Amino acid sequence: MTLPYTTPSKNTLSPSGGQPGSQKLRSLLVAAVLPLLAWQAQAQAQATQRFPSEKGEIVVTELLTGLDHPWSIAFLPDDAGALITEKSGDLRLWKNDAGLSEPISGVPDVYARSQGGLLDVVLAPDFAQNRRVYLSYAEKGDDGKAGTAVGYGVLSADGRKLENFTVIFRQTPKLSNGAHFGSRLVFDRQGYLFIALGENNQRSTSQDLDKLQGKLVRLHPDGRVPDDNPFVGNAQARPEIWSYGHRNQQGAALNPSTGKLWTHEHGARGGDEINIPEAGKNYGWPLATHGVDYSGSAIPEAKGAHVDGTEQPIHYWKVSPAISGMAFYDARRYPAWQQSLFIGALKDKALIRLELDGDKVVHEERLLGPLNDRIRDVRVGPDGYVYVLTDASRGRLLKIGLKE
């Protein structure tokens, strides 16, 4: 930094012949500025951290802090920023050059209790034409219990309002006292909307086809039920259901290699698992599980890890990391990460990288452990970096890449 300096005149000399007045000013400025520069250098060093990994040195940059338990992020097209949900009920717009917006108006009221609140956010496939933003959230019922709801609104051109919010789905009956809402939203390549739900901590409901707990649901973008859903025409089943026997699904993503939807769900004490849900199939909970109850006892309804009539996960953890968020890496920026699946871990406070061979998980690596952050959501940005949200009262948005 260049400080101002003028050539001293006789009038600036002290009576004792000491330093000119301008030099005294210069000394004062140096004394004031140097600590500021040192603080800035320290802040920059703290904002970017480096860690070793199997694929090279990882560079982690903090982009944002102070979020209230952020849950999900969705990148807007044309480098227009990203929408971020906070579990307490706020939707915000973040831009790298402008920072974090005030809460966007027009968001529905949410049941912000325990695991409930404002949850996932995704853009409509044709967002460029209609600017529709889809939200999932916990919604309170008349009896005080809650369930997951999904709806959409139109994001205003200035990004300050979500207009004409319309609810297109409600999980019924409402059974949650604050636990296991799920939920993730994914549009497939045909434009169908999948909603990955939790079972409200009511285990047996996952097997009840007349209820929407513990189910993967498939809808048209306006909430209509597709005619080819597997239980359409079954008077004993809800037509929205695509698959069932799920516990608490907090990750869902399309595999870019196959176009198939992958989901993952929390087990209890052990048994977190990844599935590729197929139409009409039963994924086991609570009859089939690789885990036990939080007390250490067997799940009362469980009949073993393998039960006839139920599907096995493609991957599971005997000890639960408490997984949340999921993103396939198919960007060109880092070829070393191709064929990787990134998943956040809440309890284990890590970013999990799974190497894939087709539909098989062949290797696991844990990243970001030194940060000691609960990872809630994971997305691959349009720039090829991996972005994660940390679950805390002062949650952070982190950008992750390999040293180039």
Stockholm file with secondary structure:
# STOCKHOLM 1.0

chainA/1-404         MTLPYTTPSKNTLSPSGGQPGSQKLRSLLVAAVLPLLAWQAQAQAQATQRFPSEKGEIVVTELLTGLDHPWSIAFLPDDAGALITEKSGDLRLWKNDAGLSEPISGVPDVYARSQGGLLDVVLAPDFAQNRRVYLSYAEKGDDGKAGTAVGYGVLSADGRKLENFTVIFRQTPKLSNGAHFGSRLVFDRQGYLFIALGENNQRSTSQDLDKLQGKLVRLHPDGRVPDDNPFVGNAQARPEIWSYGHRNQQGAALNPSTGKLWTHEHGARGGDEINIPEAGKNYGWPLATHGVDYSGSAIPEAKGAHVDGTEQPIHYWKVSPAISGMAFYDARRYPAWQQSLFIGALKDKALIRLELDGDKVVHEERLLGPLNDRIRDVRVGPDGYVYVLTDASRGRLLKIGLKE
#=GR chainA/1-404 SS CCCCCCCCCGGGSCTTSCCCHHHHHHHHHHHHHHHHHHHHHHHHHHHEEEECCTTSCEEEEEEEEEESSEEEEEECSTTCCEEEEETTSCEEEEETTTEECCCCBTCCCCCCSTTCSEEEEEECTTHHHHCEEEEEEEEECTTSCEEEEEEEEEECTTSSBEEEEEEEEECSSCCBSSCCCEEEEEECTTSCEEEEEBCTTCGGGGGCTTSCTTEEEEECTTSCCCTTSTTTTCTTSCTTEEEECCCEEEEEEECTTTCCEEEEEECSBSCEEEECCCTTCBCCTTTBCSCBCTTSSCCTTCCBSSCTTSCCCSEEESSCCCEEEEEEECCSSCGGGTTEEEEEETTTTEEEEEEEETTEEEEEEEECGGGCCCEEEEEECTTSCEEEEECSTTEEEEEEEECC
#=GC SS_cons         CCCCCCCCCGGGSCTTSCCCHHHHHHHHHHHHHHHHHHHHHHHHHHHEEEECCTTSCEEEEEEEEEESSEEEEEECSTTCCEEEEETTSCEEEEETTTEECCCCBTCCCCCCSTTCSEEEEEECTTHHHHCEEEEEEEEECTTSCEEEEEEEEEECTTSSBEEEEEEEEECSSCCBSSCCCEEEEEECTTSCEEEEEBCTTCGGGGGCTTSCTTEEEEECTTSCCCTTSTTTTCTTSCTTEEEECCCEEEEEEECTTTCCEEEEEECSBSCEEEECCCTTCBCCTTTBCSCBCTTSSCCTTCCBSSCTTSCCCSEEESSCCCEEEEEEECCSSCGGGTTEEEEEETTTTEEEEEEEETTEEEEEEEECGGGCCCEEEEEECTTSCEEEEECSTTEEEEEEEECC
//
